[in-house]
Amino acid sequence: MSCELVLEIPDGDLFDNDKLEFIPVKGCSLRLKHSLYAISEWESKWKVPFLEEKPPKTPEQMLDYVKMMTLNKNVDPNVYLLLTTEDWEKIRAYIEDPMTATWFNDKDKSRAKKKVVTSELIYYWMVAQNIPIDICEKWHLNRLLTLIRVCSIESQPPKKMGKSSIMNQNRMLNEARKAKYHTRG
């Protein structure tokens, strides 16, 4: 499963204020993947939950996350300084993209937002649902979270029927038996 973002970064120049000269930077095709693996790496460095919106991430933290999302090997660190506002908007949209056709009819979203979610908690959910970590930790994060939620919903025991539903079901079964055996009860 690919689900990666590819940004074409053209060649550019950066200015070195210390040496008062331009530094040429060779552009590249930057391949990015928003994944549990990248978040885990980022959280191990910054020691804060990535998925928490407050306090907002600093530009340095976001730049670092983009570096951790990078799938290319040996990328010149100066390439990241060539990212444009348009590139950053594409990165934001990519991170927010659900990457799935599955949706949920949430009645109370505020209740789900109270728990602080870290990469370790997501790994726990994967283990609890028997989701293979080695395969899924590099999926787009939103798709992985949807899979975890689907597994959680599908693994719940069926809800118990109420008395009236049981009585209605029994009545229908009795009617079917009477019709099948041509009896009156």
C-alpha positions in Angstrom: 0.0 0.0 0.0 1.7 3.2 -1.2 -0.4 6.2 -0.1 2.7 8.4 -0.1 3.0 12.1 -1.1 5.6 13.0 -3.7 6.8 16.6 -3.9 9.0 17.8 -6.8 11.5 20.1 -5.3 13.3 22.1 -8.0 17.0 23.2 -7.8 17.4 26.4 -5.7 19.7 28.6 -3.9 20.0 29.4 -0.2 21.8 32.4 1.2 24.5 31.9 3.9 24.4 35.0 6.1 27.7 34.1 7.7 29.7 33.8 4.5 27.5 36.2 2.5 27.2 33.8 -0.4 24.6 31.7 -2.1 24.6 27.9 -1.7 23.3 26.0 -4.6 20.9 23.1 -3.6 20.0 20.3 -6.0 16.3 19.6 -5.9 14.8 16.1 -5.8 11.6 14.2 -5.8 10.8 14.0 -2.1 8.7 11.0 -1.1 6.8 11.3 2.2 4.7 8.9 4.2 2.5 10.0 7.2 2.7 6.8 9.3 2.8 5.4 12.8 6.5 4.7 12.3 7.2 8.4 11.5 5.2 9.6 14.5 7.0 7.1 16.8 10.3 8.5 15.6 9.2 12.1 16.1 7.7 11.5 19.6 10.9 9.8 20.7 12.8 12.9 19.8 10.4 15.6 20.9 8.8 13.8 23.9 5.3 15.2 23.2 2.2 13.5 21.6 2.2 14.3 17.9 -1.6 13.9 17.5 -2.3 16.6 20.2 -3.2 19.9 18.6 -2.3 22.0 21.7 0.2 23.5 22.0 0.6 23.9 18.3 3.8 22.4 16.8 6.6 24.8 16.1 7.9 25.3 12.6 11.1 23.4 13.7 9.0 20.5 15.0 7.0 20.3 11.7 10.1 20.4 9.6 11.5 17.6 11.7 8.3 15.6 11.2 8.6 16.0 7.4 12.2 14.7 7.6 10.9 11.7 9.5 8.2 11.1 7.0 10.8 11.1 4.2 11.2 7.7 2.5 14.2 8.8 0.3 17.6 7.9 1.4 20.4 10.5 1.8 18.3 13.6 1.2 20.3 16.9 1.4 19.0 18.6 4.6 19.0 21.9 2.6 16.2 20.5 0.3 13.7 20.9 3.2 14.5 24.6 3.3 13.3 24.9 -0.3 9.8 23.8 0.6 7.3 26.4 -0.5 4.0 27.5 1.1 2.3 25.4 -1.6 4.4 22.4 -0.6 3.5 22.9 3.1 -0.2 23.1 2.2 0.1 19.8 0.2 1.8 18.2 3.3 -1.0 19.5 5.6 -3.7 18.2 3.2 -2.0 14.8 2.9 -1.7 14.4 6.7 -5.4 15.2 7.1 -6.6 13.0 4.2 -8.6 10.0 5.6 -7.2 7.7 2.9 -10.2 5.4 3.1 -13.9 5.3 2.1 -14.9 4.1 5.6 -16.7 6.6 7.8 -18.3 6.5 11.2 -21.6 8.0 12.4 -20.3 9.5 15.7 -22.9 10.8 18.0 -20.5 12.1 20.7 -17.1 13.1 19.2 -16.1 15.0 22.3 -15.9 11.9 24.4 -13.3 10.4 22.0 -11.1 13.4 22.1 -10.4 13.4 25.8 -7.7 10.7 25.7 -4.1 11.7 24.9 -3.1 9.5 22.0 0.6 8.6 21.6 2.4 6.2 19.3 2.7 3.7 22.1 -1.1 3.7 22.6 -1.6 3.1 18.9 0.9 0.2 19.0 -1.1 -1.2 22.0 -4.3 -1.0 20.0 -2.6 -2.8 17.1 -1.5 -5.6 19.5 -4.9 -5.8 21.1 -6.6 -6.2 17.7 -3.9 -8.6 16.3 -3.0 -6.2 13.6 0.4 -7.0 12.2 2.7 -4.2 13.2 5.5 -4.9 10.7 3.0 -4.4 7.8 0.7 -1.7 9.0 2.9 0.7 11.0 4.0 2.2 7.7 0.5 2.7 6.4 -0.9 6.2 6.2 -1.8 6.9 9.8 -5.5 7.8 9.2 -6.0 4.6 7.3 -4.4 2.6 10.2 -6.6 4.4 12.8 -9.7 3.5 10.7 -8.6 -0.2 10.6 -8.1 -0.2 14.3 -11.5 1.3 14.9 -13.2 -1.2 12.5 -11.5 -4.1 14.3 -12.6 -2.7 17.6 -16.2 -2.4 16.4 -16.3 -5.8 14.7 -14.8 -7.6 17.7 -17.4 -6.3 20.2 -19.9 -9.0 21.3 -23.4 -8.6 19.9 -25.7 -6.5 22.0 -28.2 -8.4 24.1 -31.8 -8.4 22.9 -34.4 -6.8 25.0 -37.4 -8.7 26.4 -39.8 -7.5 23.8 -37.4 -8.4 21.0 -36.9 -11.9 22.4 -40.7 -12.4 22.8 -41.2 -11.1 19.2 -38.5 -13.5 17.9 -40.0 -16.4 19.8 -43.5 -15.6 18.5 -42.2 -15.5 14.9 -40.3 -18.9 15.4 -43.5 -20.5 16.8 -45.6 -19.1 13.9 -43.0 -20.6 11.4 -43.1 -24.0 13.1 -46.9 -24.1 13.2 -46.9 -23.3 9.4 -44.2 -25.9 8.7 -45.9 -28.7 10.7 -49.5 -27.6 9.9 -50.4 -27.4 13.6 -52.2 -24.9 15.8 -49.7 -24.9 18.6 
